[in-house]
Every structure is written in structure tokens, then in C-alpha cells.
Amino acid sequence: MLIRRACITVALAIVAAAIVESAASSIASRSESTSIGSCTTSELKIRLVSSGVAAGTVGGYIGFTNRGSVPCRLTGWPTLVALMRAGKSTPALHVRSTMFGPRPIIKGLPVVRLRHGERADAVFTGGDNPGPNETTCPPAYRYLRVTSPGSSRSVLLSAWLSSYGHYLPACTRIEVSMVVPASDLYHG
């Protein structure tokens, strides 16, 4: 009986120590995450990392790679504006998920911590079919103006979608997702 009571006491002490260690680690991780500054556009390499086309939907992944020497964080949506050659611009609608990702089960806004060389992605999509009562689409978008979340400086990217073999069509509205770790996407 005494041995059994001693074993139970030891087991409870081990479980309690594990709970305390886990809680301390979680608190340290949260405070470390909030002490890391937001990534600025100048610290990031922003580029179109892949494109896709399926069932009338075209789009791609915009990668945000930390090229700075210290960790930084991204959260929220990038500002994405599609530009036509004639100067007309169309801002993308912020959405939680697109046909190409991220998964719609993500709760809240992820805080993506990027060490040097790590990447977060945002997904953008549009359509390549004319709208109702239309037979053709307007001229395609030639450029994408991208501003990282929380930043004011933008970069200009080509809207050429290599997997589609054309520039981003202007047939439908453009949507852009929040940033997520690149590994969270289907082809991240």
C-alpha cells in the first residue's frame, strides 16, 4: 500500500512538472512572438512563387521571404492591386481562403514568424471566363502591386502566370488570402 501511494505521488509530481513546463514554454513562446517586430517590405523578398489554373480559376502564390538578419513576423492580408497596361487598377478582395488555398479551417489570423530565409505565402485567384452576358474579358492585368501586411511600401510584380501561359485575366474580381506559412499550402 505504501509503495503504491509513493508511485502515485511520483506520477502526479511528474505530470504536474510537465504541465508547468508546458505552460511556461507557451507563455515564453507568446511573449517571444510579440517581441519580434513586423516584417517590412524592405526586409522581404516578394515574388510570385508559383501559379496555377483549374476549372476556370487562375492565380498563384505570392511569397514573402525574410532576407533580413533578424526574425520578423507577418499577420493579416497583403494589399494586392492588379494593374492593366492602360493604367486601370483593381484592388483585390481580402478572403480567408481561395480555390488554391489556404485551407478554410484556419481559425483567427495566423502570426507567421520568419527567420532568415523562411517564407510565408498569400494566395490570389481570379477567373478566366467572361461574366454574365459578356462574350469577352477586358484586357488582362500586366502587373501586381503588392504591399506586405502592415507595411506601406509596395513592389511591382509581373502578372504573367507561367502555368497559364498568359497574364492574369481581368474577367472577374481578384481575391487574396491572408499570409500563412508556405508549408501550410497545398504546394507550399
C-alpha positions as protocol buffer text, in pm:
chain_id: "A"
residue {
  index: 1
  type: MET
  ca { x: 0 y: 0 z: 0 }
}
residue {
  index: 2
  type: LEU
  ca { x: 281 y: 241 z: 91 }
}
residue {
  index: 3
  type: ILE
  ca { x: 471 y: 161 z: -232 }
}
residue {
  index: 4
  type: ARG
  ca { x: 157 y: 214 z: -437 }
}
residue {
  index: 5
  type: ARG
  ca { x: 92 y: 552 z: -269 }
}
residue {
  index: 6
  type: ALA
  ca { x: 456 y: 654 z: -335 }
}
residue {
  index: 7
  type: CYS
  ca { x: 427 y: 555 z: -705 }
}
residue {
  index: 8
  type: ILE
  ca { x: 106 y: 758 z: -741 }
}
residue {
  index: 9
  type: THR
  ca { x: 270 y: 1059 z: -572 }
}
residue {
  index: 10
  type: VAL
  ca { x: 573 y: 1037 z: -805 }
}
residue {
  index: 11
  type: ALA
  ca { x: 348 y: 1002 z: -1110 }
}
residue {
  index: 12
  type: LEU
  ca { x: 143 y: 1305 z: -1006 }
}
residue {
  index: 13
  type: ALA
  ca { x: 460 y: 1507 z: -948 }
}
residue {
  index: 14
  type: ILE
  ca { x: 586 y: 1419 z: -1299 }
}
residue {
  index: 15
  type: VAL
  ca { x: 253 y: 1517 z: -1457 }
}
residue {
  index: 16
  type: ALA
  ca { x: 244 y: 1844 z: -1261 }
}
residue {
  index: 17
  type: ALA
  ca { x: 602 y: 1927 z: -1366 }
}
residue {
  index: 18
  type: ALA
  ca { x: 514 y: 1857 z: -1731 }
}
residue {
  index: 19
  type: ILE
  ca { x: 209 y: 2086 z: -1711 }
}
residue {
  index: 20
  type: VAL
  ca { x: 410 y: 2368 z: -1553 }
}
residue {
  index: 21
  type: GLU
  ca { x: 688 y: 2330 z: -1813 }
}
residue {
  index: 22
  type: SER
  ca { x: 435 y: 2329 z: -2098 }
}
residue {
  index: 23
  type: ALA
  ca { x: 261 y: 2642 z: -1966 }
}
residue {
  index: 24
  type: ALA
  ca { x: 593 y: 2823 z: -1917 }
}
residue {
  index: 25
  type: SER
  ca { x: 701 y: 2729 z: -2269 }
}
residue {
  index: 26
  type: SER
  ca { x: 369 y: 2853 z: -2411 }
}
residue {
  index: 27
  type: ILE
  ca { x: 397 y: 3186 z: -2227 }
}
residue {
  index: 28
  type: ALA
  ca { x: 759 y: 3229 z: -2339 }
}
residue {
  index: 29
  type: SER
  ca { x: 663 y: 3147 z: -2698 }
}
residue {
  index: 30
  type: ARG
  ca { x: 379 y: 3401 z: -2694 }
}
residue {
  index: 31
  type: SER
  ca { x: 595 y: 3677 z: -2549 }
}
residue {
  index: 32
  type: GLU
  ca { x: 876 y: 3595 z: -2796 }
}
residue {
  index: 33
  type: SER
  ca { x: 626 y: 3617 z: -3083 }
}
residue {
  index: 34
  type: THR
  ca { x: 501 y: 3959 z: -2974 }
}
residue {
  index: 35
  type: SER
  ca { x: 853 y: 4093 z: -2915 }
}
residue {
  index: 36
  type: ILE
  ca { x: 951 y: 4016 z: -3274 }
}
residue {
  index: 37
  type: GLY
  ca { x: 888 y: 4315 z: -3499 }
}
residue {
  index: 38
  type: SER
  ca { x: 667 y: 4314 z: -3806 }
}
residue {
  index: 39
  type: CYS
  ca { x: 839 y: 4240 z: -4135 }
}
residue {
  index: 40
  type: THR
  ca { x: 880 y: 4545 z: -4355 }
}
residue {
  index: 41
  type: THR
  ca { x: 877 y: 4537 z: -4733 }
}
residue {
  index: 42
  type: SER
  ca { x: 1247 y: 4628 z: -4740 }
}
residue {
  index: 43
  type: GLU
  ca { x: 1329 y: 4318 z: -4529 }
}
residue {
  index: 44
  type: LEU
  ca { x: 1137 y: 4088 z: -4759 }
}
residue {
  index: 45
  type: LYS
  ca { x: 1192 y: 3934 z: -5099 }
}
residue {
  index: 46
  type: ILE
  ca { x: 843 y: 3944 z: -5250 }
}
residue {
  index: 47
  type: ARG
  ca { x: 780 y: 3742 z: -5565 }
}
residue {
  index: 48
  type: LEU
  ca { x: 533 y: 3521 z: -5746 }
}
residue {
  index: 49
  type: VAL
  ca { x: 650 y: 3174 z: -5639 }
}
residue {
  index: 50
  type: SER
  ca { x: 400 y: 2962 z: -5834 }
}
residue {
  index: 51
  type: SER
  ca { x: 88 y: 2987 z: -6047 }
}
residue {
  index: 52
  type: GLY
  ca { x: -199 y: 2758 z: -6128 }
}
residue {
  index: 53
  type: VAL
  ca { x: -507 y: 2716 z: -6342 }
}
residue {
  index: 54
  type: ALA
  ca { x: -804 y: 2486 z: -6283 }
}
residue {
  index: 55
  type: ALA
  ca { x: -1174 y: 2485 z: -6372 }
}
residue {
  index: 56
  type: GLY
  ca { x: -1195 y: 2850 z: -6475 }
}
residue {
  index: 57
  type: THR
  ca { x: -982 y: 2974 z: -6185 }
}
residue {
  index: 58
  type: VAL
  ca { x: -632 y: 3117 z: -6229 }
}
residue {
  index: 59
  type: GLY
  ca { x: -394 y: 3254 z: -5971 }
}
residue {
  index: 60
  type: GLY
  ca { x: -82 y: 3192 z: -5774 }
}
residue {
  index: 61
  type: TYR
  ca { x: 119 y: 3217 z: -5456 }
}
residue {
  index: 62
  type: ILE
  ca { x: 294 y: 3539 z: -5359 }
}
residue {
  index: 63
  type: GLY
  ca { x: 595 y: 3457 z: -5144 }
}
residue {
  index: 64
  type: PHE
  ca { x: 730 y: 3681 z: -4867 }
}
residue {
  index: 65
  type: THR
  ca { x: 1082 y: 3563 z: -4779 }
}
residue {
  index: 66
  type: ASN
  ca { x: 1272 y: 3717 z: -4488 }
}
residue {
  index: 67
  type: ARG
  ca { x: 1607 y: 3833 z: -4622 }
}
residue {
  index: 68
  type: GLY
  ca { x: 1689 y: 4025 z: -4303 }
}
residue {
  index: 69
  type: SER
  ca { x: 1933 y: 3905 z: -4040 }
}
residue {
  index: 70
  type: VAL
  ca { x: 1678 y: 3900 z: -3756 }
}
residue {
  index: 71
  type: PRO
  ca { x: 1340 y: 3724 z: -3727 }
}
residue {
  index: 72
  type: CYS
  ca { x: 1027 y: 3919 z: -3812 }
}
residue {
  index: 73
  type: ARG
  ca { x: 657 y: 3841 z: -3824 }
}
residue {
  index: 74
  type: LEU
  ca { x: 369 y: 3879 z: -4067 }
}
residue {
  index: 75
  type: THR
  ca { x: -2 y: 3865 z: -3993 }
}
residue {
  index: 76
  type: GLY
  ca { x: -307 y: 3963 z: -4193 }
}
residue {
  index: 77
  type: TRP
  ca { x: -354 y: 4034 z: -4561 }
}
residue {
  index: 78
  type: PRO
  ca { x: -117 y: 4189 z: -4810 }
}
residue {
  index: 79
  type: THR
  ca { x: -250 y: 4472 z: -5023 }
}
residue {
  index: 80
  type: LEU
  ca { x: -274 y: 4346 z: -5380 }
}
residue {
  index: 81
  type: VAL
  ca { x: -367 y: 4574 z: -5667 }
}
residue {
  index: 82
  type: ALA
  ca { x: -389 y: 4438 z: -6022 }
}
residue {
  index: 83
  type: LEU
  ca { x: -284 y: 4687 z: -6292 }
}
residue {
  index: 84
  type: MET
  ca { x: -372 y: 4697 z: -6661 }
}
residue {
  index: 85
  type: ARG
  ca { x: -137 y: 4836 z: -6924 }
}
residue {
  index: 86
  type: ALA
  ca { x: -374 y: 5135 z: -6971 }
}
residue {
  index: 87
  type: GLY
  ca { x: -335 y: 5226 z: -6604 }
}
residue {
  index: 88
  type: LYS
  ca { x: -668 y: 5096 z: -6469 }
}
residue {
  index: 89
  type: SER
  ca { x: -622 y: 4936 z: -6126 }
}
residue {
  index: 90
  type: THR
  ca { x: -831 y: 4686 z: -5934 }
}
residue {
  index: 91
  type: PRO
  ca { x: -775 y: 4614 z: -5565 }
}
residue {
  index: 92
  type: ALA
  ca { x: -807 y: 4251 z: -5458 }
}
residue {
  index: 93
  type: LEU
  ca { x: -1077 y: 4148 z: -5216 }
}
residue {
  index: 94
  type: HIS
  ca { x: -949 y: 4004 z: -4885 }
}
residue {
  index: 95
  type: VAL
  ca { x: -1074 y: 3647 z: -4830 }
}
residue {
  index: 96
  type: ARG
  ca { x: -986 y: 3372 z: -4582 }
}
residue {
  index: 97
  type: SER
  ca { x: -948 y: 3102 z: -4846 }
}
residue {
  index: 98
  type: THR
  ca { x: -937 y: 3059 z: -5224 }
}
residue {
  index: 99
  type: MET
  ca { x: -964 y: 2759 z: -5453 }
}
residue {
  index: 100
  type: PHE
  ca { x: -583 y: 2728 z: -5431 }
}
residue {
  index: 101
  type: GLY
  ca { x: -560 y: 2766 z: -5052 }
}
residue {
  index: 102
  type: PRO
  ca { x: -513 y: 2822 z: -4765 }
}
residue {
  index: 103
  type: ARG
  ca { x: -739 y: 2563 z: -4609 }
}
residue {
  index: 104
  type: PRO
  ca { x: -1065 y: 2716 z: -4484 }
}
residue {
  index: 105
  type: ILE
  ca { x: -1026 y: 2552 z: -4141 }
}
residue {
  index: 106
  type: ILE
  ca { x: -766 y: 2804 z: -4019 }
}
residue {
  index: 107
  type: LYS
  ca { x: -906 y: 2993 z: -3720 }
}
residue {
  index: 108
  type: GLY
  ca { x: -819 y: 3355 z: -3649 }
}
residue {
  index: 109
  type: LEU
  ca { x: -527 y: 3527 z: -3816 }
}
residue {
  index: 110
  type: PRO
  ca { x: -204 y: 3331 z: -3811 }
}
residue {
  index: 111
  type: VAL
  ca { x: 105 y: 3511 z: -3685 }
}
residue {
  index: 112
  type: VAL
  ca { x: 382 y: 3385 z: -3912 }
}
residue {
  index: 113
  type: ARG
  ca { x: 729 y: 3409 z: -3759 }
}
residue {
  index: 114
  type: LEU
  ca { x: 1000 y: 3419 z: -4024 }
}
residue {
  index: 115
  type: ARG
  ca { x: 1366 y: 3356 z: -3954 }
}
residue {
  index: 116
  type: HIS
  ca { x: 1622 y: 3448 z: -4219 }
}
residue {
  index: 117
  type: GLY
  ca { x: 1537 y: 3263 z: -4542 }
}
residue {
  index: 118
  type: GLU
  ca { x: 1191 y: 3144 z: -4432 }
}
residue {
  index: 119
  type: ARG
  ca { x: 883 y: 3221 z: -4640 }
}
residue {
  index: 120
  type: ALA
  ca { x: 516 y: 3299 z: -4588 }
}
residue {
  index: 121
  type: ASP
  ca { x: 269 y: 3298 z: -4877 }
}
residue {
  index: 122
  type: ALA
  ca { x: -58 y: 3463 z: -4971 }
}
residue {
  index: 123
  type: VAL
  ca { x: -277 y: 3312 z: -5242 }
}
residue {
  index: 124
  type: PHE
  ca { x: -455 y: 3514 z: -5509 }
}
residue {
  index: 125
  type: THR
  ca { x: -713 y: 3398 z: -5763 }
}
residue {
  index: 126
  type: GLY
  ca { x: -933 y: 3529 z: -6039 }
}
residue {
  index: 127
  type: GLY
  ca { x: -1135 y: 3380 z: -6323 }
}
residue {
  index: 128
  type: ASP
  ca { x: -1068 y: 3333 z: -6692 }
}
residue {
  index: 129
  type: ASN
  ca { x: -1430 y: 3316 z: -6812 }
}
residue {
  index: 130
  type: PRO
  ca { x: -1630 y: 3623 z: -6917 }
}
residue {
  index: 131
  type: GLY
  ca { x: -1904 y: 3731 z: -6678 }
}
residue {
  index: 132
  type: PRO
  ca { x: -2280 y: 3703 z: -6734 }
}
residue {
  index: 133
  type: ASN
  ca { x: -2396 y: 3848 z: -7067 }
}
residue {
  index: 134
  type: GLU
  ca { x: -2032 y: 3900 z: -7172 }
}
residue {
  index: 135
  type: THR
  ca { x: -1854 y: 3727 z: -7460 }
}
residue {
  index: 136
  type: THR
  ca { x: -1502 y: 3856 z: -7393 }
}
residue {
  index: 137
  type: CYS
  ca { x: -1295 y: 3971 z: -7099 }
}
residue {
  index: 138
  type: PRO
  ca { x: -1132 y: 4313 z: -7063 }
}
residue {
  index: 139
  type: PRO
  ca { x: -758 y: 4333 z: -7140 }
}
residue {
  index: 140
  type: ALA
  ca { x: -551 y: 4128 z: -6896 }
}
residue {
  index: 141
  type: TYR
  ca { x: -370 y: 4268 z: -6596 }
}
residue {
  index: 142
  type: ARG
  ca { x: 2 y: 4321 z: -6662 }
}
residue {
  index: 143
  type: TYR
  ca { x: 129 y: 4394 z: -6311 }
}
residue {
  index: 144
  type: LEU
  ca { x: 55 y: 4324 z: -5947 }
}
residue {
  index: 145
  type: ARG
  ca { x: 137 y: 4590 z: -5690 }
}
residue {
  index: 146
  type: VAL
  ca { x: 200 y: 4407 z: -5361 }
}
residue {
  index: 147
  type: THR
  ca { x: 240 y: 4556 z: -5015 }
}
residue {
  index: 148
  type: SER
  ca { x: 322 y: 4325 z: -4726 }
}
residue {
  index: 149
  type: PRO
  ca { x: 79 y: 4326 z: -4431 }
}
residue {
  index: 150
  type: GLY
  ca { x: 135 y: 4623 z: -4201 }
}
residue {
  index: 151
  type: SER
  ca { x: 372 y: 4795 z: -4442 }
}
residue {
  index: 152
  type: SER
  ca { x: 325 y: 5097 z: -4667 }
}
residue {
  index: 153
  type: ARG
  ca { x: 592 y: 5034 z: -4931 }
}
residue {
  index: 154
  type: SER
  ca { x: 497 y: 4818 z: -5229 }
}
residue {
  index: 155
  type: VAL
  ca { x: 673 y: 4620 z: -5500 }
}
residue {
  index: 156
  type: LEU
  ca { x: 565 y: 4574 z: -5860 }
}
residue {
  index: 157
  type: LEU
  ca { x: 549 y: 4217 z: -5994 }
}
residue {
  index: 158
  type: SER
  ca { x: 468 y: 4087 z: -6340 }
}
residue {
  index: 159
  type: ALA
  ca { x: 116 y: 3940 z: -6364 }
}
residue {
  index: 160
  type: TRP
  ca { x: 241 y: 3670 z: -6606 }
}
residue {
  index: 161
  type: LEU
  ca { x: 119 y: 3330 z: -6492 }
}
residue {
  index: 162
  type: SER
  ca { x: 362 y: 3073 z: -6632 }
}
residue {
  index: 163
  type: SER
  ca { x: 136 y: 2770 z: -6577 }
}
residue {
  index: 164
  type: TYR
  ca { x: -142 y: 2950 z: -6766 }
}
residue {
  index: 165
  type: GLY
  ca { x: 78 y: 3096 z: -7040 }
}
residue {
  index: 166
  type: HIS
  ca { x: -96 y: 3436 z: -7018 }
}
residue {
  index: 167
  type: TYR
  ca { x: -119 y: 3743 z: -6800 }
}
residue {
  index: 168
  type: LEU
  ca { x: -375 y: 3744 z: -6518 }
}
residue {
  index: 169
  type: PRO
  ca { x: -720 y: 3775 z: -6680 }
}
residue {
  index: 170
  type: ALA
  ca { x: -943 y: 4068 z: -6584 }
}
residue {
  index: 171
  type: CYS
  ca { x: -1265 y: 3868 z: -6627 }
}
residue {
  index: 172
  type: THR
  ca { x: -1364 y: 3854 z: -6259 }
}
residue {
  index: 173
  type: ARG
  ca { x: -1274 y: 4013 z: -5929 }
}
residue {
  index: 174
  type: ILE
  ca { x: -936 y: 3925 z: -5781 }
}
residue {
  index: 175
  type: GLU
  ca { x: -919 y: 3771 z: -5433 }
}
residue {
  index: 176
  type: VAL
  ca { x: -621 y: 3745 z: -5199 }
}
residue {
  index: 177
  type: SER
  ca { x: -581 y: 3537 z: -4884 }
}
residue {
  index: 178
  type: MET
  ca { x: -416 y: 3619 z: -4554 }
}
residue {
  index: 179
  type: VAL
  ca { x: -49 y: 3521 z: -4522 }
}
residue {
  index: 180
  type: VAL
  ca { x: 23 y: 3174 z: -4389 }
}
residue {
  index: 181
  type: PRO
  ca { x: 341 y: 2969 z: -4353 }
}
residue {
  index: 182
  type: ALA
  ca { x: 437 y: 2842 z: -4700 }
}
residue {
  index: 183
  type: SER
  ca { x: 427 y: 2487 z: -4563 }
}
residue {
  index: 184
  type: ASP
  ca { x: 53 y: 2527 z: -4483 }
}
residue {
  index: 185
  type: LEU
  ca { x: -39 y: 2548 z: -4852 }
}
residue {
  index: 186
  type: TYR
  ca { x: -105 y: 2259 z: -5084 }
}
residue {
  index: 187
  type: HIS
  ca { x: 218 y: 2313 z: -5277 }
}
residue {
  index: 188
  type: GLY
  ca { x: 399 y: 2533 z: -5021 }
}
